[in-house]
Amino acid sequence: MAVGAGMKRSALLAALALVPACGGGGDDDGASATIAVSTAGGGGNVTVAYALAGSGSWDVEIDWSADAGATWTSAAPANGCPTPKARAAPGAYAFLWDTVADGAAGAVLVRGRTSGSVSTAPATIANPGLVFLDRTATADASTSPLTFPPVHRGHYDLSPTRLSFLDDPGFAPLVAQIPVKSWRISVGRWEVGPVWLMAPEAASYSLDPAQLATGSREFYRGPNSLAGAQDPANYHFGYLDAALSAVEACGAEPYLCFDYMPFTLALNQNPLIDNIHLSDPNFSFSNGIRTSPPADPAVYAEVVKRVVLHVKASRPLTYVEIGNEPDLLNGALAPLKYFWTGTRAQFLAMYQACAAALDAQFGATIKIGAASFGWQPFEPAPTFADDFLAGLGTSRLDFFSYHVYDDVPETYFLERTAAAKTLRDARRPSAELHCPEWGMTLDGGPEFDDMTAALHHAKALEYMLLFDVKLAHRALVRDIVAAPGGLGLLASPARHKPAAYVFQAFERLAATPQGLALSGVVPAAKPMILAGKNPDAVTVLFFHEAPPPGQVGRLALNVTNLPFASWTAERRVLTDAGVVNGDGLRVASVREGAGAFAETIRFTDDTLIAWRLTRR
């Protein structure tokens, strides 16, 4: 039935007076809402037509009931469903309801709501001949085989000052909602190109050594001596302080990475040697000097200590990381000197000097680690990472860090994360395992803007939790430019993409950190479900790609041995249609019960579902 025709039918229900709602309000004469339903063939995507009378702007909620109004469930928006948010009155609109995803059948009531007004209409839904893709899982709340750390709270982006993220007033509040609690940032390096967008002033990548020493990122400009390193006048913290302030303005703590060598401390001071920028202008920071080993590891370590002293004097700082991807190779196993031009032995000596200086100054008040290894799977043994761990001796290492980027978590993420844990367990079992950069392949595309990225991230975070990663930093926080398909969790101007809501779902899991044993999971070993508890709540996360064409996904979930006798169950759902619709991780249903919890849900698109069972 066409929307316009539906509005004219006598089946429209009587209007009720409204009071001002979120996003707008009505005139003194009030406003009213009516709703009409057509089944468009009896099932599938059903058009829910609704009209607003009066004036103002209104948010409309569409839900449905299978028990004559005793309980109500938020109607699942179908792909292409227009948003019901901020609708102007008077006006006639349509909501496209995915009745298959909601498992609706038979006689139902459909309800439209605004603030102060409710209107219902009956409908008969039939979805015969469905072919189901069945999934099952049981979570046993009496067991807690592991504890889930808040691995999802880290994020990585070097751009908050260079690209003026905070000029958008919506940026910081949205970052806090993700949430970003640990923001990995360099002491001096900026992003990989393009140079016209990312590079600092020309002096910072000049071929003139006298110019290089004056660049804005040069946080140390004194002589290569301990006396110079101990002189406060030789430090220039303008860039670093601005970057740290931007991170703090978003509610995050810096995760400080020392991946930049000041000119006067570099072993190599010739910008014509190992200068990647000469062949690729996107690498404006990689001039063979910023990536050089220190001429004297002890002096460099003193500078690192002084920088950390400066940072900790005015803000919290937990993690200090030495180095970034020193081990990159090309396919011919030649070193890719993007971030490090020295040898394995030189890197080890630099780290040991820094660890000793930081340990002596700060003790257990900070955690010291290395080195965000790229650790490519084709690197022959012993790898750079293995040699580093084997050579540490008695040097302190609080965390061992690695990176992983790939589009398929079930293969590369699983293999790399499992291997990182194996290496850590063998060489430094007491060190935390971190992944300070991770994400899909950094080539951009529409998959970054839809549920493809959301499901990728949910799967990747599941593997990290299962393989004891304590903290991970997703790259990037925000798109570099205002264009589709950027790498960020936030678009530019600031707006949550679907993947941003995955982190909100994992934040709910972090509030119930005692992991539950899962059984009866079909298919076995598929990354799709996690469950945790605290004394008063249980959280279950389920995530799954769209079923094959012609099929409907169906999950039968059971939660047994709950730590409370009766419960209230809230179910939230994330789909592309819901994000476009304006709801994000929307509340789909709330119900009460006692004893074991059981629910069977359907899904027709890429979907993430978060249940929260709370003590009643």
N, C-alpha and C positions, 0 to 999 in steps of 0.2 A: 504494500500500500504506500502510495506517495505521502510524504509528510504533510504537504499542504492539504491533501484530501482528508487525511486523518484528523486534522485540526477542525474540519467543518462538520464532522459526524456528530450525531446527537449523543454518542456514547461518552463524550467528554463529561467529566465529573464536575460538580459545583466547585467554584473557587473558594478558597479560604483566605482570610486576611493574613498579611505577612508583616513581620517586623524587620528592621534592617538586618541584612546578613553580611557575612564576610565578603569584602570586595565591593560593597555598595549599600544602598539603602533605598527606601521608598519615599514618595511624597506623603503629605498629610492624608491624602485620600487612600493611602495604602497600596499594596500590590497583591496579586494572587497568582497561583499556579494551578494548572490543570494538566492531566496526562491522559494519553490514549495509547493503546497497544495494538499492533497488528503482528500476526505470527509469520507472515511472509512464507507461506508454504508449510507451516506447522513446526518448524524447528530451525536449527542452524543459527544464523545471525538474524535476530528479531529486532525490528525497528520499534523503539519506544519513543513515541512522539509526545512532546510536552509543550505547553504554551504558558507564557508568563504574561499576566495582565498587571497594569499599574505603572510603576516607574522605578528607576534605580537599576542597579547591577547586582546579580545574585549568583551564588554558587548553588547548583542543583545536585542532589544525591539521588541516584537510581538504585533501588534494591528490590529484592523479590522474596517471596515466602512460599514454601510448599505445604505449610500447615495452617492455612487460613489466617495468617498473621500472628501466630504465636511466636515465631522466630523469623528473623529477617537476615538476608545475606546480600552483601554488596554485589550488584550485577557486574559481571566481567565485561569490560569493553572489548569489542572485536577490533581487529586491525582496521584502521580507517575511521574509527569512531570519533566524531567531533567532540571536543571538550565540552563538559557541562559547567565549566567554571566561568564566572564573571559574565553571565548571560544578561543581556539588557531586557528590561520590561518596558513596553509590551513587546512580545516577539514569539515566534513559533520555531521550535528546534527539534532535533532528533538525536537520540542516543542509540547506538548500534550494540545490541546485547548478544554476546557469544553464549548461547544457551547450552551448547555442547560442553564448553569449558567449565560451565557451572553445574553440569549434570542435571539440568532442569528437565522435568518430565511431568506430563499430566496437567491437572488444573493447578494453576499458581496465581498468586497476586503479584502485581508489579506496583511499586510505589515510587512516587516522585516527592522529594522533600526540599524545601528551602527553610530558612530560619522562620519558624512560626507558622508554616503551612505544610500540610500533608495531603496528598491526593493519591488514590489507588484505583487500579483497574484490573479486571480479571483477564487471564489469557490461558489458552490450552497449548501446551508444548509437546511435540512428538519428535523424537529423534531416532527413528527405527533403523535397524541394520548397521549399527556402528561396529567397527572393528577396533578392538582395544589393543594397545601396547601396554601390557601389565607390568607394573613395578610393585615390589613389596619390601617392607622393612619393619622390624620390631626393635624398639629401643628399651633396654632394661634399666630402669632408673634406680635399681638397688645396687648397681655396680658402677665403679668409677675407675677404669683402668688407666686413665691419664688425665692430666690437667691441661686445659687449653690456655696458652698465654695469648695476650692481645697482639698476635703477629700482624694483624691487618692495620695497625695504627701508624705505620711508617709510610712516608711518601718522599719522592725525590724530584726536585726541580731547582735548577740554578738561576731561574729567571725572575724572581719576584721584583727585583729592583730594575734590572735591565729593561724589562718589558712593562714596568709600572703596573703590576697586577693590582696594587691597592688603589689605583686611580678609579677602579670600578668599585663603587660602594657595596655592591652585592657580593664581592669576592670573598672577603674574610668571613662573613657569616656562613656562606656555603661551605667553605673549607672546614669550619668548626663543626658543621653538621655531618661531614663525611664519616668520622672525624679524622683530622690529621693531628696526631699528638707528637710524632717524631718526624722532623723534616731534615732530610740529609742535604747538606749544603757544603760547598767547597770554601776553603779559606780565601781563594783568589780566582779560581778558574771560572770562565763563563761557558755558555752552551756552545755546542757545535753549530755553526752557521745557520742560515746564510749570513755572510759578513755584514751586509747592509742592514740587517736586523739585529744581530746578536753582538757584533764585535764592539769592544770599547774604543777609546780614542786611538788614533793611529800610532801613537808613541808606544802603545803596549805590544804591538807586533812589528815595529820598525826593524830594519836591518842595521840600525845604528845603535851600538851598545850603550852609548850615552843616553839615547832616548829611552831604550828599554828599561833602564834603571829608574826612570821617573814615572812609569805607568801607574795608573790609579789602583791596580791590584797589588802593587808592590808593598806588602804589609811590613817588610823589613828592608831598610835601605842603608844599613851600616856596614862596616867592614866584616870580613870573614874571620872574626876572632871572638873569643869568649868575652873579652872586655867590651867589644862592640855589641854583642848579643845581650849583655847585661845593662846596656844604656837605654833607658826609656825613650830618649830623644830619637833613636833610630827606628822607631815603630810608627807606622801610619795606618790607622785602622778605619779610615773613612768608609771605604767600600765594604769591609767586613762588618762593621757596625750597622751600616744601612741594611745589608742583607739579613743580619740577625734580627734587627728590629722588625723587618717585614715578616719574618717567620714567626716571631713572638706575637705580632699583631693578629695573626691567624690562630692563636691559641696553641702553638706547637713549641716544642723544645728542639733546639738545634742538635743534629747529629753531625758532628764536625769532622770533615774529611780533609786531611793534609795531602793534597794531590797537586801542589803548585810549588815550584822551587824559586825563591827570590833570586834575582840576577846575581847579586854579590856573593851568594852562597853556592852557586852552581859550579860543578866541576867543569862543565862546558860553558864557555862564555862567547862562543862564536855562533851567531845566528844563521850562518850558512851551513852548519852541520846538523843533520837530522831535523831539518826544518820542514815539517809536513805542510805548513801553510804555503810554502812556495809552490807546491804542486796541487794543493787543494785549499782554496781560500776559505772554505768553510771551517777549517781548523785554525782559526786565528790565534788560539792559545798555544798551539803545538809548534813552537819555534826552536826546539832542541835545547832550550835553556830552562823553560818552565818544567820540562820533563826530564831534566838531567839529574843524576845522583848528586848529593852534596859533595863539595870538595873536602869537607871535614865533618863527618857524622856527628861529632861531639858538639860542634858549634851549631849545626842545624838543630840538634836535639834541644839545645838551650833556647833557641828561637821558638821552637814548637812549645816548649814549656812556658815561655813568656807570653805567647799568644793565648794559651789555655788559661793562664793566670788572669789575663785581661778579660777574657770571656766570662770566666767564673766569678769575677769580681762584681758583676752586675746582673747575672742571670743564671738559671739552672743549666747545667751541662752534665750529662751522664756518660755519653759515648764519644770517644776520640779515636778516629780511624786513620791509620797511616797507609797512604797509597790508594791508587785506583787502577785496576786492570793492568798491572805491570807485565802480564804474561801473554799478551795477545800475539797471535801468529797468523800468517796467511796460509793458504792451502799448501804452499811449498815449504811450510814450517820455518819461514824466515820471520824474524821479529817484526811486528807492526808497532812502531815506536810512537804511537799516538799519545801515550800517557807515561811512558818510562823508556829511557834510552840506555839505562845501565844494565849490569849483569845481575844474575840471581844473587851472587855473593854481595854485591854492593847494596842491593835492596835489603838483604838480611842484616847487614851491618847498620844500615840506616835505621831499620826498625828497632834493633836491639838497643841502639843508643837512645832513641826516643822513648822506648818503653822504660829504660832504666831511669831517665831523667824525670819522666812523668810519675813513675812509681815513687821515687824518692820525694817528690814535691807533694803529691796528692794522695798517695796511698789508695785506700778503697773508696775514696769519694768520687772517683771516675772509673770507667771501664775502658781498657786500652785494647785495640785489636787491629787486624789487618786481613786482607788487603784488597777486598772486593775483586777477587780473582775472576778473570773472564773464563779461565779454566775450560777451554774448548775440548770437546770430546775426542778430537783427532790428535791432540797433543800426546806425543809418546811419553812413556814412563822413563824415569821419574819426572813428573810434571813440576812446573815451577812451584805450585802450591805444596806438593809433597816435599820438595827440597826445602822450602821455607819452614814447614812444620818440623821436619826432621832436624834442621839446623838450629832451632831455637835454644836448645839446651835448657838452662834455668831461667831464661828470659820470660817475663810475664806476658801472657796472652789471655785476655778475658773473653774475647770473641774472635771467631774465624769467619770471614765473610766471603761470599761468592755472588756472582750475578747469573741470571738466566733470562733469556728472551726467546720466546718461541710461540707459535700460534696453536700448538697442540699440547696441552698440559699432560694428556695421557701418555705421551711418549717422552719428549725431551725434559719436561719439568720433573716427571717421575724419576727418570734416569739420573739427571743431574743432582736432584735433591737427595735421593737415596745415596748416591756416590759421595756427596759432600758429607753426609752424616757418617758414612763408613770411614772416610778419611779422618774426620774429626775424632771419631771414637777411637781410632787406632793410634793417632798421634797426640791429641790433646783432648781427652775425654771431658775434662773439667771446663773447657771453653764453651761459651754459648755459640750457637750457630745462627748467623745472620745472613740475610739476602738483601743488601742495600740498594740493589736495582733489579727490577723484574717487570715483565709485561709481555705483551704480544710483540711480534717483530716490528721494529721501529720504522715502518715504511708508510704509515698512515693509510687511511681508507675508510669506507663506510662502516666497516666492522667495528671501528672505535666508537661509533655513535649509536650503536644499537645493542641488543641483548647478546650478540656474539661476544663482545668484550665482557659483558656481565657474567655469562656462564664460564668463559675462560678464567676469569678472576676467581670465581667461586671454587672451581676445580683446583686451580693453582694454590689457593689458600688452604684447601683441604689437605693437599699433599704436604704443604709446609707444616701444618699442625701435626700430621701423622708422622713426619720425620724430624720433629723436635726443633724446627726453626723457631727461635724466640722472637725475632723482629724482622720485618721485611718492608722495603720501601718501594712502592709502586711508582713507576715513571710514566707519564709526567702528571703534575697536579693540574695544569691548565693548558689548553691549546695555545700554540705559539702565536697564531694569528686567527682572526675571525673568519674562518673558512671551514667548510664541512670536512670531516675525516681527519681531524687533528688527533694528536696523541694523548690529550689530557682527559682526566676524569670530569673536568669542567670545560664547557665550551667557552668561547670568548665572543661577546660579553658573558659574564658568569652565569652559568646555568648547569644544573646537574644532568649528566648523561646517565643512561641506565646503569652503567657499571658503578657509579658513585653510590647508588642505593645498596649495592652488594656489601659495601663496607659498613653501611648502617645495619644491615642484617647480621654481619659478623660482630658488630658491637653488641648486639643483643645476645649473641652466643657468649661473648666475653663476660657478660654479667652472670652467666651460669657456667663456670669454667670447668667443672668436674665432668670429664667426658664419659658418655654412657656407652656400654657395650651394645653393639648392633648385631642382630641375627636375622636370618631369613631374608637377607638382602638379595633381591633379584633385579638385574643381573649381578652376580658376585663380582667384586673388585672394581665395579664402576664408580668413579668419583661422582657422587650425587647426594650424599646425606651425611650430616653430622648432628650430634645431640649432646647436650650438656645440662647440668643441674646445679642449683644451690639449694639450701634447705627449704626455700619457699617458691621455687620456680623451676621449670624445665623448658629448654629451648630446643627446637628441632628445625634444622635448615635442610631443605630439599631443593635441588636444582637440576634441570633437565632440558635438553634441547627439544625442539618441536618434533613430534612423532612423524614418521614417514607419511607422505600424501595418502589420504584415505583412511588414516588411523587416528585414534584418539588416545592420548596418554592417560593412564589410570594408575594411581598410587594408592595402595592399601597400607596405611600407617597404623601401628599399634605402639603404645607406650605403656609398659607394665611396671608394677612395683613403685608407683609414685610415692614421694616422701610426704604426701598429705592425702587425706581421705577424699576430699571433694575439691573441685577445681573450677576455674574459669579459663576457657580456652579462647585465645585470640589468634586468628589466622590472617597473615598479611601476604599479599601477592604482588610480584613484580613481573610485568611483561612490557614489551615495546608499546602496546596499545595503551596500557595504563600510564606510562610515562608521557606519551603524547597527549593523553587525556587530561594530564595535569595532576595525577594522584601519586606518582612515584610508587613507593612500597605501601600500597593501599591496604586499609583494613577491609578484609573481605567478609569476615564473620566473627561473632563473639557468642559463645554459648557456655552453659554450665553443666556440670555432671559430677559423678563420683566414681571411685574405683579406677580401673584401667581406662585409658583413653584410646579410642579407635575412630578413625575417619578415613573415608575413601574420597579422593578428589580426582577430578579430571583436568586435563590441560591440552590445549591445541596448538600452542606456540611455545617458543623458548620461554621458560618459566623459572622463577625462584619463589619459593614459599617459605615463610618463617612462622612457625607456631610458637606461642608462649603460653604455657600452662602455669597458672599461679594458684597458690593456696587460697581457698575460699572459706 
